[in-house]
Amino acid sequence: MSDETRSKPDVSLGDTLQTTELDLDIISDTFRAFVDQAAVDSLIELWNQKLNALDTDANQFERHFSDGFFRQMDLAADTLDRLETQVFEDPIERVVAEVAGPAVVINPDLRVASVNAKGEWSFGSSPGTFLSLDCFSPESRVDLDAVLRSAKKSGNFGQAIVQVLDRATGEPAFRAEAFLLKVSNKDGFYIVIRSLELSWSPEVSATLSQAFDLTEAEIEVARQFFEYCDIAEVAARRGVSVHTVRTQMKTILSKTGATSQAELVRLFSMVTSRQMLRNRGLISKWQDPLGREKILLSDTGRAIAWTWMGARDGTPAVFLRGMAMGYLLPESAEKMLKQAGIKLLIPSRPGYGNSSLHPDLPVLEDNRLMLREFLDGMGVKGCVGIGLSDGIIPLLAQQDKDPTTFRALISVGFNGCLNRAAFRKLPVPQATLLRLARTAPGLLELIARIGQRMVTRYGVDWYLDRAHASTPLDLKICRNPATATLVRDACSHMIVQGTRTFVRDMQMFHAPVDGAIDRLTIPMLSMVPTEDGLFDLEEYQQLERRNSRVTVLPVPETADLLIYQKTEFIIGRIIEIIGSEANTSILSQSFTVARERLV
């Protein structure tokens, strides 16, 4: 275990304290939580009891525990390391362990680097031997050869769907995905070939609707074509003519940009496969659902992954996601942005998706520097900055550092830096984790790793049900297939690099940006939910009194996930501000309208 994840600071205080009964319960539930999901809830409640009884000064925290207690916590972290070694440490081993079916990893010369048990049988290969391409259909060989050329840096075809043949009969056995894998300490690429666990879920339909604007009828045609790969069969099952299905297929091809029916099947296969991995919390590399991601390399060597929504050549605005709310918005948002001629530039914050983080930098400074380097790299100055939840914090910090960065700021959702008084009303699980983020981030990371282990075992819904247990409106969003995929993507985007991003974001909620709010010289609109259990109009009005340039806009019938609950309303306000001179009177007018709705 590295020093940075140790539970206790490297300070020797002697073992003068006795381990209390509550401490023993915490130790017991920590180990029990490795395998028992109920113990995770119990562990957080025990930490809540412990923190309530302690001095919350972070510098004094460790003085309330015996050295024996911290040795047990470090032992728990070491145990997790050993449990996770096979799954998480070796990326080559991980990609073959992520699927239940056959999987193999080869180098560009076809030598097998890793293969699971089912893969040995299906591909007729074992580690160190060479993979025979005879196990693939002739049509698939063309696409697979293109992937192999890309691995040798003589092509740009990075993924394909291939048909694997039964070695005994030569008949089609299963479809597999082939894609390139870059290992950090290796110069070239590996090629991963693994079976696709293809199950067309409601989330797949929602993804296709949001990404390509497919209608319900078109999605159903796509689903049936994906299943049967025969237009006549689809027509018979739908009770329509072949001509009708062909016409619908042409529309689907046009909307998705696929150039052939074979390419369309590959696209659907990729979507269904990736959705399965996201649902299981097993995705090993983030893939932008919009298919637009690029990597900006700053002068300091920072990798900033970014994408965009809206009009390709529209008026730019910067959009930062929060912890619960991701950057993938409902289809209606993209339509509104396109119509308004607005382009949201969406960088992934440090540690999210494929963006690098600097662990030696304080979390707020890391986020602020990422934002500044992104703006410099994109040549953007004086635009509107939009932050979901804690995504507003780096925007405030950068604006405080350089008052010419933005011309207006928009905050969407609850954030502690805008309403410190609300912390006392947070549900116990959230409040406990936030307190640990301030006093003992090493212990919080241990709990986060246990939580990630549960997500791997039970799926992302295990986390979402707990994160939003106190807000029925949010649970409704998480259980509606049309929006659940957006929330799950947000989770995958956050944890794909591990638990550190979660811990650092928890720490950023405590960031000292109160002065930045007081010194703000541009208008800021803060849209806040009214049904999150934290809303108090008087408390938010204190924010307005602190700085007259800040306007609070309550959004009725919303909770933590308000961007998915009132999408058109929120995007409408964003469009108004970007399209205006963003003066205070416009913001105040919007606030007055919202207050009238509340009354």
ChimeraX attribute file (.defattr): number of C-alpha atoms within 10 A of each C-alpha:
attribute: neighborCount
match mode: 1-to-1
recipient: residues
	/A:1	13
	/A:2	6
	/A:3	10
	/A:4	13
	/A:5	17
	/A:6	22
	/A:7	24
	/A:8	22
	/A:9	14
	/A:10	9
	/A:11	7
	/A:12	8
	/A:13	11
	/A:14	9
	/A:15	12
	/A:16	11
	/A:17	14
	/A:18	13
	/A:19	15
	/A:20	12
	/A:21	9
	/A:22	13
	/A:23	17
	/A:24	13
	/A:25	14
	/A:26	22
	/A:27	17
	/A:28	14
	/A:29	20
	/A:30	24
	/A:31	21
	/A:32	15
	/A:33	20
	/A:34	20
	/A:35	14
	/A:36	13
	/A:37	18
	/A:38	11
	/A:39	18
	/A:40	21
	/A:41	15
	/A:42	16
	/A:43	22
	/A:44	21
	/A:45	16
	/A:46	18
	/A:47	21
	/A:48	18
	/A:49	14
	/A:50	16
	/A:51	16
	/A:52	11
	/A:53	10
	/A:54	12
	/A:55	14
	/A:56	14
	/A:57	10
	/A:58	14
	/A:59	12
	/A:60	11
	/A:61	16
	/A:62	19
	/A:63	14
	/A:64	14
	/A:65	17
	/A:66	18
	/A:67	20
	/A:68	14
	/A:69	22
	/A:70	18
	/A:71	14
	/A:72	17
	/A:73	22
	/A:74	20
	/A:75	16
	/A:76	19
	/A:77	25
	/A:78	15
	/A:79	15
	/A:80	18
	/A:81	15
	/A:82	13
	/A:83	13
	/A:84	14
	/A:85	13
	/A:86	13
	/A:87	17
	/A:88	17
	/A:89	12
	/A:90	12
	/A:91	16
	/A:92	22
	/A:93	19
	/A:94	18
	/A:95	25
	/A:96	24
	/A:97	20
	/A:98	18
	/A:99	18
	/A:100	14
	/A:101	18
	/A:102	22
	/A:103	27
	/A:104	30
	/A:105	28
	/A:106	25
	/A:107	21
	/A:108	18
	/A:109	13
	/A:110	17
	/A:111	18
	/A:112	21
	/A:113	19
	/A:114	22
	/A:115	27
	/A:116	23
	/A:117	15
	/A:118	15
	/A:119	21
	/A:120	16
	/A:121	14
	/A:122	21
	/A:123	23
	/A:124	14
	/A:125	20
	/A:126	19
	/A:127	16
	/A:128	13
	/A:129	13
	/A:130	16
	/A:131	20
	/A:132	12
	/A:133	15
	/A:134	13
	/A:135	22
	/A:136	23
	/A:137	17
	/A:138	13
	/A:139	10
	/A:140	17
	/A:141	17
	/A:142	13
	/A:143	18
	/A:144	26
	/A:145	15
	/A:146	18
	/A:147	24
	/A:148	27
	/A:149	16
	/A:150	20
	/A:151	24
	/A:152	16
	/A:153	12
	/A:154	11
	/A:155	13
	/A:156	13
	/A:157	18
	/A:158	18
	/A:159	21
	/A:160	23
	/A:161	25
	/A:162	25
	/A:163	21
	/A:164	25
	/A:165	19
	/A:166	17
	/A:167	16
	/A:168	8
	/A:169	8
	/A:170	13
	/A:171	13
	/A:172	14
	/A:173	15
	/A:174	17
	/A:175	21
	/A:176	26
	/A:177	20
	/A:178	24
	/A:179	22
	/A:180	23
	/A:181	20
	/A:182	14
	/A:183	13
	/A:184	9
	/A:185	6
	/A:186	8
	/A:187	8
	/A:188	15
	/A:189	20
	/A:190	25
	/A:191	27
	/A:192	24
	/A:193	28
	/A:194	29
	/A:195	24
	/A:196	24
	/A:197	18
	/A:198	19
	/A:199	13
	/A:200	19
	/A:201	13
	/A:202	13
	/A:203	22
	/A:204	23
	/A:205	24
	/A:206	24
	/A:207	25
	/A:208	20
	/A:209	18
	/A:210	24
	/A:211	18
	/A:212	16
	/A:213	19
	/A:214	20
	/A:215	14
	/A:216	12
	/A:217	10
	/A:218	19
	/A:219	19
	/A:220	15
	/A:221	21
	/A:222	24
	/A:223	19
	/A:224	19
	/A:225	22
	/A:226	21
	/A:227	14
	/A:228	11
	/A:229	15
	/A:230	11
	/A:231	19
	/A:232	17
	/A:233	15
	/A:234	24
	/A:235	19
	/A:236	12
	/A:237	10
	/A:238	14
	/A:239	9
	/A:240	12
	/A:241	13
	/A:242	16
	/A:243	12
	/A:244	11
	/A:245	22
	/A:246	16
	/A:247	11
	/A:248	17
	/A:249	19
	/A:250	14
	/A:251	14
	/A:252	22
	/A:253	17
	/A:254	13
	/A:255	13
	/A:256	15
	/A:257	13
	/A:258	16
	/A:259	11
	/A:260	12
	/A:261	16
	/A:262	12
	/A:263	15
	/A:264	20
	/A:265	19
	/A:266	20
	/A:267	17
	/A:268	21
	/A:269	23
	/A:270	19
	/A:271	19
	/A:272	21
	/A:273	21
	/A:274	21
	/A:275	23
	/A:276	23
	/A:277	19
	/A:278	24
	/A:279	21
	/A:280	20
	/A:281	26
	/A:282	26
	/A:283	23
	/A:284	18
	/A:285	14
	/A:286	19
	/A:287	16
	/A:288	17
	/A:289	17
	/A:290	14
	/A:291	10
	/A:292	11
	/A:293	17
	/A:294	15
	/A:295	15
	/A:296	18
	/A:297	15
	/A:298	14
	/A:299	9
	/A:300	7
	/A:301	9
	/A:302	19
	/A:303	20
	/A:304	26
	/A:305	22
	/A:306	20
	/A:307	18
	/A:308	23
	/A:309	22
	/A:310	21
	/A:311	19
	/A:312	13
	/A:313	10
	/A:314	16
	/A:315	18
	/A:316	22
	/A:317	21
	/A:318	22
	/A:319	24
	/A:320	26
	/A:321	23
	/A:322	23
	/A:323	18
	/A:324	19
	/A:325	26
	/A:326	23
	/A:327	23
	/A:328	23
	/A:329	19
	/A:330	21
	/A:331	18
	/A:332	14
	/A:333	22
	/A:334	23
	/A:335	15
	/A:336	17
	/A:337	21
	/A:338	17
	/A:339	12
	/A:340	18
	/A:341	17
	/A:342	23
	/A:343	21
	/A:344	24
	/A:345	23
	/A:346	21
	/A:347	28
	/A:348	28
	/A:349	26
	/A:350	27
	/A:351	25
	/A:352	27
	/A:353	24
	/A:354	25
	/A:355	21
	/A:356	19
	/A:357	21
	/A:358	14
	/A:359	14
	/A:360	8
	/A:361	11
	/A:362	13
	/A:363	21
	/A:364	22
	/A:365	16
	/A:366	18
	/A:367	25
	/A:368	21
	/A:369	17
	/A:370	26
	/A:371	23
	/A:372	19
	/A:373	18
	/A:374	24
	/A:375	18
	/A:376	12
	/A:377	14
	/A:378	11
	/A:379	8
	/A:380	16
	/A:381	14
	/A:382	14
	/A:383	18
	/A:384	24
	/A:385	27
	/A:386	26
	/A:387	22
	/A:388	27
	/A:389	27
	/A:390	27
	/A:391	26
	/A:392	25
	/A:393	31
	/A:394	26
	/A:395	28
	/A:396	26
	/A:397	24
	/A:398	22
	/A:399	25
	/A:400	19
	/A:401	13
	/A:402	11
	/A:403	16
	/A:404	14
	/A:405	19
	/A:406	21
	/A:407	20
	/A:408	24
	/A:409	26
	/A:410	23
	/A:411	27
	/A:412	28
	/A:413	27
	/A:414	25
	/A:415	23
	/A:416	16
	/A:417	21
	/A:418	22
	/A:419	18
	/A:420	14
	/A:421	13
	/A:422	18
	/A:423	16
	/A:424	10
	/A:425	11
	/A:426	15
	/A:427	16
	/A:428	16
	/A:429	17
	/A:430	16
	/A:431	16
	/A:432	21
	/A:433	24
	/A:434	23
	/A:435	21
	/A:436	25
	/A:437	24
	/A:438	20
	/A:439	21
	/A:440	20
	/A:441	25
	/A:442	23
	/A:443	22
	/A:444	26
	/A:445	25
	/A:446	22
	/A:447	23
	/A:448	18
	/A:449	21
	/A:450	23
	/A:451	20
	/A:452	21
	/A:453	20
	/A:454	22
	/A:455	20
	/A:456	19
	/A:457	15
	/A:458	15
	/A:459	20
	/A:460	23
	/A:461	19
	/A:462	17
	/A:463	17
	/A:464	20
	/A:465	15
	/A:466	13
	/A:467	17
	/A:468	22
	/A:469	14
	/A:470	16
	/A:471	18
	/A:472	13
	/A:473	19
	/A:474	24
	/A:475	19
	/A:476	14
	/A:477	20
	/A:478	22
	/A:479	15
	/A:480	13
	/A:481	17
	/A:482	20
	/A:483	20
	/A:484	22
	/A:485	25
	/A:486	24
	/A:487	25
	/A:488	25
	/A:489	23
	/A:490	22
	/A:491	24
	/A:492	26
	/A:493	24
	/A:494	27
	/A:495	21
	/A:496	20
	/A:497	21
	/A:498	18
	/A:499	20
	/A:500	22
	/A:501	23
	/A:502	22
	/A:503	24
	/A:504	20
	/A:505	23
	/A:506	23
	/A:507	21
	/A:508	25
	/A:509	21
	/A:510	18
	/A:511	20
	/A:512	12
	/A:513	19
	/A:514	15
	/A:515	11
	/A:516	17
	/A:517	21
	/A:518	17
	/A:519	16
	/A:520	19
	/A:521	18
	/A:522	18
	/A:523	23
	/A:524	28
	/A:525	25
	/A:526	29
	/A:527	24
	/A:528	26
	/A:529	26
	/A:530	22
	/A:531	19
	/A:532	22
	/A:533	15
	/A:534	21
	/A:535	18
	/A:536	14
	/A:537	14
	/A:538	9
	/A:539	15
	/A:540	21
	/A:541	14
	/A:542	13
	/A:543	19
	/A:544	16
	/A:545	12
	/A:546	12
	/A:547	16
	/A:548	16
	/A:549	23
	/A:550	25
	/A:551	27
	/A:552	25
	/A:553	25
	/A:554	25
	/A:555	25
	/A:556	17
	/A:557	14
	/A:558	21
	/A:559	28
	/A:560	26
	/A:561	26
	/A:562	27
	/A:563	24
	/A:564	25
	/A:565	22
	/A:566	17
	/A:567	15
	/A:568	15
	/A:569	13
	/A:570	18
	/A:571	18
	/A:572	15
	/A:573	17
	/A:574	23
	/A:575	16
	/A:576	16
	/A:577	21
	/A:578	21
	/A:579	14
	/A:580	10
	/A:581	11
	/A:582	19
	/A:583	15
	/A:584	17
	/A:585	12
	/A:586	15
	/A:587	22
	/A:588	19
	/A:589	11
	/A:590	16
	/A:591	20
	/A:592	15
	/A:593	12
	/A:594	17
	/A:595	15
	/A:596	8
	/A:597	11
	/A:598	12
	/A:599	5
